[in-house]
Amino acid sequence: MSSNLVPNKSLKSDVLFISDLHISLEKPEITRRFLRFLSERAPQATAVYILGDLFDAWVGDDDPSPPNNKIRKQLKHLTSLGTKVYLQQGNRDFLLGEKFCRDTGVTLLADYAVIDLHGTPTLLTHGDLLCTDDLPYQAFRVKSHSAEWQNNVLSKPLLLRLLAARWYRFRSYLHKRKKTSDIMDVNQGTVASVMREHRCLRLIHGHTHRPAIHTFTLDGESAQRFVLADWQKDKAEILCWNAEGHHHEVI
């Protein structure tokens, strides 16, 4: 893994999109793959967008648990080289905050963000807000994103927060087993409404772990929805966009 890689100017128009790495101490292969991505592939790009769930759980910016500090250090090195890194919070790491961004040089994006992607307005989001058929989750999301709830959680001792995160992950696993796959997927009506609201005919998101490119008609015009893949211990997929178009890279 080289940390002194000289960016290839011929690739510097590349914009990279990833999501759902779910980095944790229990997944060392994904951590190693991401660190290699940050040191070898990402410096070749002009920007990297991480669309949520970078971490499997994030209990606060004060958590030094491995591999958090390695990730912070490598992100800081990447941004110091001039590659812009943008981050959206996911449903697992929505407590990522401004201190993490200061430590790494990463820019935190809102839940919905519109960017100019080589001349085309493109809407970015993690994807959980699109799953409006999952009513219990949406109710929890509203509660857990309130300042009161977050301040209460972050005021607790770190050890207690870490234990609580383990419990919530286990409870989430049990709840998912009771839900149909359709409920946990996006609602197409919500997709259309959100794209119409933000005046975009292209949407990129993660969350559902159902990588695909969906083409459909929105108000008489052709629209596309790109779903990013979650990272696995033996494979990671990147959506790459440049002036020639888009392609997928597997690392």
Secondary structure, 3 states (H helix, E strand, C coil): CCCCCCCCHHHCCCEEEECCCCECCCCHHHHHHHHHHHHHHHHHCCEEEEECCCECCCCCCCCCCCCHHHHHHHHHHHHHCCCEEEEECCCCCCCCCHHHHHHHCCEECCCCEEEEECCEEEEEECCHHHCCCCHHHHHHHHHHCCHHHHHHHHCCCHHHHHHHHHHHHHHHHHHHHCCCCCCCCCCHHHHHHHHHHCCCCEEEECCCCCCEEEEEEECCEEEEEEECCCCECCECEEEEEECCEEEEEEC
